[in-house]
Amino acid sequence: TLAKEKGVDLSKVTGSGPRGRIIKTDIEKYLSSAPKAAEAPAEAPAKPAAAPAQPVVEPLGYTDIPLTNMRQVIARRLTEAKSTIPHYYLTTNVNMDKVIKLR
């Protein structure tokens, strides 16, 4: 939100937060190091609203996410629940011929 208010392009800011996230201090450092770039959008005349940009679609594929402590606990508890609590599955058949005919 701060970057949007100040007109900062987030692709030019390096994040120093957890896992490379951009935090408030990163935006403030960027603004102090490049004051002209940050002031330019504020001085530009207002343009009519343009159509929203198309979202970037990344190719489908496998992403390896390292296990955090929280993910390890979740995996352990799900495995424990599945192996210690009895499970059973039910199936039923329903004849919908009359309903389809009525519709």
Stockholm file with secondary structure:
# STOCKHOLM 1.0

chainA/1-103         TLAKEKGVDLSKVTGSGPRGRIIKTDIEKYLSSAPKAAEAPAEAPAKPAAAPAQPVVEPLGYTDIPLTNMRQVIARRLTEAKSTIPHYYLTTNVNMDKVIKLR
#=GR chainA/1-103 SS CHHHHHTCCGGGCCCCSGGGCCCHHHHHHHHHHCHHHHHHHHHSCCCCCCCCCCCCCCCCCCCCCCCCHHHHHHHHHHHHHHHHSCCCCCCCCCCCHHHHHHC
#=GC SS_cons         CHHHHHTCCGGGCCCCSGGGCCCHHHHHHHHHHCHHHHHHHHHSCCCCCCCCCCCCCCCCCCCCCCCCHHHHHHHHHHHHHHHHSCCCCCCCCCCCHHHHHHC
//
